[in-house]
Amino acid sequence: MAQIASFGPAERPGRRKIKLDPLWLALPGLGFLTVFLILPTAQMLSVGFFDRTTGALTVSAFVRIWNGGPYLAVLSTTFAVAIWTTMLCVGLGYPLAYWLSRKPPRQQRIAALFVLLPFWTSALIKNFSWLVLLGRNGIMAKIMAAIGMKGGDQLLFSRTTVVFAMVHTLLPLAVVTMLPVMNQIDRRLTMAASTLGANSARAFWQVFFPLSMRGVAAAGLLVLVTSLGFFITPALVGGAKDTMIGQLIILQINELQNWQLGSALAAILLISTIAMCFAYDRIFGLSSVANDGDRPTRPGGAVRRAGLAIIGLGGLICGLLEATWTRNVRGLHGSALLAVYVWTLIAILLVPIIAFVPMAFTGSSFLSFPPPSLSLRWFEQFAASPLWLGAMIRSFGIGFATAAITLLIAAMAAFGVARTRSRLGGVAFLLCLSPMMVPSIVIAIALFYLFARISLVASDLGIIIGHTVIAMPVVFMVMLATFKGYDWRLDAAASTLGAGRLRKLWRVTLPLVASGLAVGFVTGFLQSFEELTVALFIGGGVKTTLPKQMWEGILLQVSPVIAAASVVVLIVVIVMFAIIEFVQDRRPTSAVDSKHVEGRY
C-alpha cells in the first residue's frame, strides 16, 4: 500500500504512459517550410526546364546562358562581388568581434548596440544615404575638392562603390555571427600558452584563432549566400557593368515575363548556394552556423592540417613582429591600436544612419547633406499622405502577425530540437535553417509562382507567409540558444513538487524563458518590418509596405519624404532595441531561478 500511495494521481500501477519524443513539436514548422519553401522552390525551378510555348522538356534556357552574351558576364560579376564582399566582411569584422568578445557582458552588450543598429537598419535606407553622400554634389565630393583631390564627382556607379556599400551592409552580419563563438572560447587557454613561453601574438594565432574558425567560416558562408542574391545595392549605387544576378532575375520575371530564363538563372544561383553549403558542411558542419559545436572536427583532414600549418606559420611571424615592436616602440600598445580601429569602423558603420536624420529635416526640395535649412514640412507631408501612412500601418500589421506566427512555430521547433535525443534532430535543425541558405530573391519568386495560382498575390496574408519563411531561421536560432541555455533541472524540481505538465510549463518554463521569447518576437518583427524582396513580388503593386513604398520613391522620384520615412523606420528599430535591452536586464539568474520554483510550490 505504501508503494501504491507513493504514486501521483496520474501514475497508477499497470498503466503505461505513451511518451512521445519532443521532436514532434517541430512538425508544424517543418510542415510550414515544406509547403511554402521546399515545394514552391522545386516547382519554380522546374519551369526553367520546360519550353514556355510548347511545354516540352528542354535545357535551351541553360544553353542560352552558357553560350555567353550578358548572362555569363552578370554571373561573373555576381560571384566576383560576392567573394570580395565576403573576404572584406570577415577580414574587417574579425578584429571588431574579437574586441567585443574581450569586454565584460554588460559593456559588450552596450558596445554591440552600435554594431546591431546598422545591422537592423534596412539596407535600402543605408544605400539611399550613400546615394546622397557620394553623389556628384554630395559632401564627399565637396571634401575631396576642398583638399585638391580629383574624382569626387565619380564616386557612384562603379564596382568599387558596390563592394564598399555591400561590405558596409553585411559587415555587421559577419560580426554578430563570429561573436558568440568567440565568447565561448575559454580565455584560460591563451593564459596557459603564455605561461609556456608564447607571447600574446603567438598565443592568439595558435590558440584563440583556430578555436574561432568555426565562427569565421559560418560568417563567411552567411555573407556569401546573402551577397549572391543582393540587388538593392547594385541597383542604387552600381552602374550597368555592375549588374548582378538578382537584378537580372527581377528583369526577366517582373518586366519581361520570361519565366523560363528567370527560373534558369534562379536555379543556377540556388545550385551555387547549395554547393557552397555542402562544401561548408563537409569541412565544418552546418550546425556551427547556429554556434552548435556538437559535431567533432576531423582531426586528420587535409584541409585541417593545411590550415593548422598556415596558422602556425602566421603565429610564428606575428610573434617575431610583436617581439620586434616591443623592443623598438614604446608607449603604444596593440590594444590601443585595436580600440582606435574598432571605433573608426563603428563610426563608418553609423555614418549613413546618422546622415539621413538631418536630411529629413531639410527645408529644401532636394536632398543634401548638410541641409541648407531646417523644416518639419516633410514629416507633415508624410503624416498627411494616405499612401505613406497606409504603407506604414500595413508594415506594422504584417510585422506583428509575422512575429507572432514565426515565434510560435520557431519556438516549438527549437524546443523539440533542443530536447530530442533522436538522430532526426539534425535533419530538423537543417530544415529549420534552410531559408537562410536560399537567397531571398529565390524565395520571393518561388512564392510568387505558387501564390499566383491560389490567388494570394497582392494580399497581406501572402506577404505574411513570405516574411515568416524568411524570419524563421533567425528566430529559430534565438529560441534554440534560449532553450539550450535553460536549466531543465528546474522543471524536474517542479515535477517533484507535484506540478503537472501544463502547470510546470505555465508557472516555471515560460516565465524563465520570457526574455528569449521577447527577443525572438522583436527579431521576427524587425525581419518583416524591413523586408523588401517578398513585398516587391507578392505585393503585386497593390499591397505596399513601407520599404516597398520607399523603394518606389527612390526609383521614381527622390524626395525628402523618403528621408522622413527613414527616420520613422530608425525610431522603430531603436524602440525595439530598447525592448531587447530591457528584457535582457530583467533576465533572472540561476540563483533566482531556484527560488522562483520553490516559491511557486
PyMOL commands that set and color helices and strands:
alter all, ss='L'
color gray80, all
select helices_A, chain A and resi 2-5+22-49+60-66+70-101+105-120+123-133+139-146+152-154+159-183+188-195+200-228+232-237+240-242+245-255+259-283+286-290+302-328+334-360+377-384+386-419+424-437+440-451+460-484+489-496+501-512+514-529+533-538+546-556+560-585+590-600
alter helices_A, ss='H'
color red, helices_A
deselect
rebuild
show_as cartoon
